[in-house]
Amino acid sequence: ARPELFGPRIAGLVLVGAAAGDLVRGAVGGLAEILRPGRSLAEALRRVDGLRRHVMASRADVGALLARLTQFGPHAPRAAVEHVVALAARAPSTVWTNGLASLVGADLRDALAHVRVPVLVVVGDHDRVTPRAAAEALVRALPRAELAVLEGAGHVPMLERPEALNALIEGFASRVLGGEGST
């Protein structure tokens, strides 16, 4: 929305678990059945919300299993998984129907041409929501981008591998700002 800020006010950009568009194709592995041909997006999102409500109402820890399978790498801290499960449980249905529809339909690829600063694109090697292919597409579309893959992390590396993510961001900020003491 404000491309004039890239350069004078914004020296660099870090994108974590991001995609510029085409989220359905990027995360097709987990959504293939839900978005099968012939089903409308609204119908598919109602199904996602129904599944979420069913899982959250279950006595078993199915919510944690589902979150772990879709959002995290294999060794995510239990507290991080429980935090995400609690957020999902508290979210109103409109977040899953209207909000997710907006996110899935978003296409920001044209905006990438306005990003004229260095960009660090970070993706977890177990990210099933915005997988490595989405991160690689961002790197190809941005003229000054570099890719960093966080081993063992899923879609929320800030909860799974905060020290590793912070180190990547600090190193990038130091390079972009021109010195060790500039972060």
C-alpha positions, 0 to 999 in steps of 0.5 A, a space after each residue: 500500500 505504501 511502496 514509497 517507504 521501501 528504501 527511505 524508511 524500510 531498509 529490509 523485510 523479513 517474511 516468515 511462513 509467507 506466500 504471495 498468493 495461490 495458497 490453495 495450490 501451495 498447501 494442496 497436500 492438506 486441502 486436497 480432499 476438502 477442496 475437491 472438484 465440484 465443491 465451492 470454496 464456501 462449502 469447503 471452508 464450512 467443512 474446515 470449520 465443522 472439522 475444527 469444532 468437532 476436534 475441539 469438542 473431542 475428549 481426546 487430544 485430537 486437536 493437538 494431534 491435528 495442530 502438530 500435523 498441520 502446523 508444526 515440525 516433528 519436535 515442536 514444544 508441547 506448550 507451543 502446540 497447546 497454545 495454537 490449539 487454544 487459539 483455534 478453539 477460541 476463534 469464532 467460526 467467521 475466522 474460519 469461514 470468512 477470514 480463511 476465504 479472504 486469505 486463500 483468495 489473496 493475491 499479492 504477487 503484483 505488489 512484489 515488484 514494489 519491494 526494492 529492499 533486501 528480503 529474507 524469506 524464512 520457511 520451516 522445512 516441515 511447513 505444510 501451510 506455506 511450503 518451501 515451494 511458496 518461499 522459493 516463488 517469493 525469492 524468485 519474484 523479489 530481486 533482492 531476496 534470500 531464502 533461509 530454511 529452518 530445519 525441524 520447523 513447521 509453519 510457526 517457527 517463532 514458537 518452535 525455534 525462536 532462538 534460530 529464527 531470532 539469529 536469522 533475523 539478527 544476522 539479516 538486520 546486521 547485514 542490511 543495516 551495515 554493522 554488528 551493532 546496528 540491530 
